[in-house]
Amino acid sequence: MDELLAAAVGAVPDGATRPGQQAMAAAVAKAAETGEHLLVQAGTGTGKSLAYLVPSLLVDGPVVVSTATLALQSQLVDHDLPRLADAAEPLLGRRPTFAVLKGRHHYVCLARLEATAEEEPEDALFDSGTAGRTRWLGEAGRLGKHIQRVREWALESDTGDRDELDPGVDDSAWRQVSMPARECVGAARCPYGAECFAEASRVRAREADIVVTNHSLLAVDMLAGRHIVPPHKLLVVDEAHELADRVSSAAQAELSPESIDRAARRARTLLPPEEYESLTEAGDALALGLTEAPPGRITTGLPAPLREALTLLEPACRRSLAAIGDVKADDPDPVRRQQAKVGLSELAETAQRLLAEADFDVAWVEKDDRRRSVVVAPLSVAGTLAKG
């Protein structure tokens, strides 16, 4: 390993031997060999990236590296790993491979692009918002032009990765052309499954020696049963002080009148009128309950108006889910059905979680000038981290 580390350091501009880096690399190599957990606090100038990347190349099996920030992820993928691969190839007799693994929403979804093409009116794509047009039409025109640019870029892109779209588009446009993981019907059911950018990224990750991902996706993987991040022999968590917050955020859920309205509208064409009405009534009840509830942590049990709203919402969502039914292989619009089911499932699960008032959860009411919501989150993520 010493020879490999020296070669890697030599490939770095102004690279020099660092005792702290050597000690850290030896500790990482030992931990990888024995299977022990290792916690390292490395000061500025240690060269910690190479200190864990070099011994990672000697592990018999895939290695996953998780970062908290895009800056560090970019540093690893664009600089450290290519240089390391160049330096290691003559010594290993092969070129090490690496890949980046991001959440599905980071990749353009071809099915969503097709859906937006079908839904967009001509004006929405080409109106410039000139004088005499209504404001919403101008906004629709701006959004439509962004979507059209993404569509043209997707036809040429090899990866569909949002970070490679330059110049980028704002979040409102990207939400129209990407697919959150829970709303995805899966490659087998999607008409674009064989061409899916997100699926291709997972194939590359499964075949790589080193996979670089982020704490948010790692947290979702822990909570979702560990089926996103590929099987690995070693996990390196860089910027580890950020991990607990990312897991807490992933385990948090909230309800708002807007989220109920959005889910109801998305499912409306798949529901009997009475079930749609039940959802809107639950949304109105939640809006009233949040108006009366004071902001801040709920410490003495759910206020009665909130409890009544949640008691209406949970069964309404369950009945609507039953009415929608399963997504089948021959479904004429599997994406729309899956999106409707996911939205309603999340509402039902969050309502049930809030009504349970479990000792390991904490709930609070958030209010500002723009929106109101009730939020639930775990008091501690220690157990999740221990299992993950």
FENQUI-V357869 format. One record per backbone hydrogen bond with DSSP energy under -0.5 kcal/mol. CO is the residue of the C=O (numbers start at 0). NH is the residue of the N-H. Records with the same first field share a line. If there is no record, write none. Layout:
CO=NH + NH
//
This chain:
0=4
1=5
2=6
3=7
4=8
5=9
6=10
7=10
8=11
11=14
17=21
18=22
19=23
20=24
21=25
22=26
23=27
24=28
25=29
26=30
27=31
28=32
29=33
30=34 + 35
39=41
40=42
42=45
46=50
47=51
48=51 + 52
49=53
51=55
52=56
53=56
54=57
55=58
58=60
61=232 + 233
62=210
63=235
64=212
65=237
66=214
68=72
69=73
70=74
71=75
72=76
73=77
74=78 + 79
75=80
78=82
79=83
80=84
81=85
82=86
83=87
84=88
85=89
87=91
88=92 + 93
93=95
96=208 + 209
98=211
99=101
102=105
103=106
105=161
106=178
107=109
108=112
109=113
110=114
111=115
112=116
113=117
114=118
115=119
120=124
121=124 + 125
122=126
123=143
129=132
133=137
134=138
135=139
136=140
137=141
138=142
139=143
140=144
141=145
142=146
143=147
144=148
145=149
146=150
147=151
148=152
149=153
150=154
151=155
152=155 + 156
159=107
160=163
161=164
163=165
169=172 + 173
170=174
171=175
172=175 + 176
173=176 + 177
176=108
179=182 + 183
180=183
185=188 + 189
189=192
191=194 + 195
192=195
195=199
196=200
197=201
198=202
199=203
200=204
201=205
202=206
203=207
204=207
208=62
209=98 + 211
210=64 + 212
211=100
212=66
213=217
214=218
215=219
216=220
217=221
218=222
219=223
220=225
221=224
233=63
234=236
235=65 + 237
236=239
238=241
239=242 + 243
241=245
242=246
243=247
244=248
245=249
246=250
248=251
252=375
254=373
255=259
256=260
257=261
258=262
259=263
260=264
261=265
262=266
263=267
266=269
267=270
271=274 + 275
272=276
273=277
274=278
275=279
276=280
277=281
278=282
279=283
280=284
281=285
282=286
283=287
284=288
285=289
286=290
287=291
288=292
295=364
296=298
302=306
303=307
304=308
305=309
306=310
307=311
308=312
309=313
310=314
311=315
312=316
313=317
314=318
315=319
316=320
317=321
318=322
319=323
320=324
325=327
327=330
330=333
332=336
333=337
334=338
335=339
336=340
337=341
338=342
339=343
340=344
341=345
342=346
343=347
344=348
345=349
346=350
347=351
348=352
349=353
350=354
351=355
352=356 + 357
353=356
357=360
359=378 + 379
361=376
362=297
363=374
364=295
365=372
370=367
372=365
373=254
374=363
375=252
376=361
380=384
381=385
382=386
383=387
//
